[in-house]
Amino acid sequence: MLSIEGNLQSRARSCGPTGTGGEVDVERNTAPLTRHLRVHRERGHTVLEFRGEIDIAAAEEILPHLDELTARPGARIVIDLSPVEFFDCSGLRLLYRAHSRVLAHGGRLHLVCAHPLTLRVLRVTGLHRLLPPLPTLDDALRRPGTPTV
């Protein structure tokens, strides 16, 4: 069984230099790791795209992959909630866990979210202060030097 990194590398396609130090990105349309998670590399970041309904069952599928990716020293992670249709407290726990683990390993984490109901949940719980949501993936990828607080 391949690790996530091996999985990403086996599906990698050279896109040529990106203009930012000659980095090579992985093809954006890699297959999902689970029904609720797709992972790809873009502009030096690992993007975790949560998909569909993020409830307790989805969280159980996502958690081992999230833990593997957030344990890497200096990881640059973006969690993209754009394709999410439903988000409950299980999703909040995933976000908080990712935030804590990435910071503990000296990395950076950005969150993409524009859905009004999910934004409301983030505000009500105060998680928006730890992970200020950005409206688009492009906005998150343009912030490589901004660490989360």
Secondary structure as UniProt FT lines:
FT   HELIX           4..10
FT   TURN            28..29
FT   TURN            35..36
FT   STRAND          37..42
FT   TURN            43..44
FT   STRAND          45..50
FT   STRAND          52..54
FT   HELIX           56..70
FT   TURN            73..74
FT   STRAND          76..80
FT   TURN            82..83
FT   STRAND          84..87
FT   HELIX           89..104
FT   TURN            105..106
FT   STRAND          108..112
FT   HELIX           116..125
FT   HELIX           127..130
FT   STRAND          133..134
FT   HELIX           137..141
FT   TURN            144..145
//
